[in-house]
């Protein structure tokens, strides 16, 4: 990149640029939106990358939890991946899902503090359900989760739990996932067919 203070070009790590992509995405969208790709992953101010992996190299890097940064002709320099360092295959091996859960955990923990030292009654548990529901419905309307369920009743708040001065809430979440690969299937139909129900 260009160093305006010394009037020369310098090789600079992309750490700050990638952090900036996530900060910009958080500011303009949501924490569960990917800060990658052509829409939100464009790294500005890049003159040249020291290494821009081609497709075969990207196919080797990505399964090893390395998100390549690539320069594409006419498109610029792009962060081209959303992998986390989670090596086990799960929803948490993608950054948007991990960041979604961090957001939900913080939001619900912040709401839960108002339940401390209240009486553990069915009325309070219903109040807790409504409180959690408000947060999760907002995330669902912003396309962060497909669906969710919160259980906070006598099924998980047993007499033993209540006697231990605890409140339990089980929160089940189906997160929205990002697209890593696109497959386009092209089918050539016969000329004489009048509808798309015929078999090729």
Secondary structure, DSSP 8 states (H G I E B T S, - for coil): -EETTTTEE----SHHHHHHHHHHHHHHS-TTS-S-HHHH-EETT-S--S----HHHHHHHGGGT---EEEETTTEEEE---B-S--SSSGGGBHHHHHHHHHHHHHHHHHHGGGTTS---HHHHHHHHHHHHHHHHHHHHTTSEEEEEEE-STTTS-HHHHHTT----EEEEEE---------------TT-SSTTS--
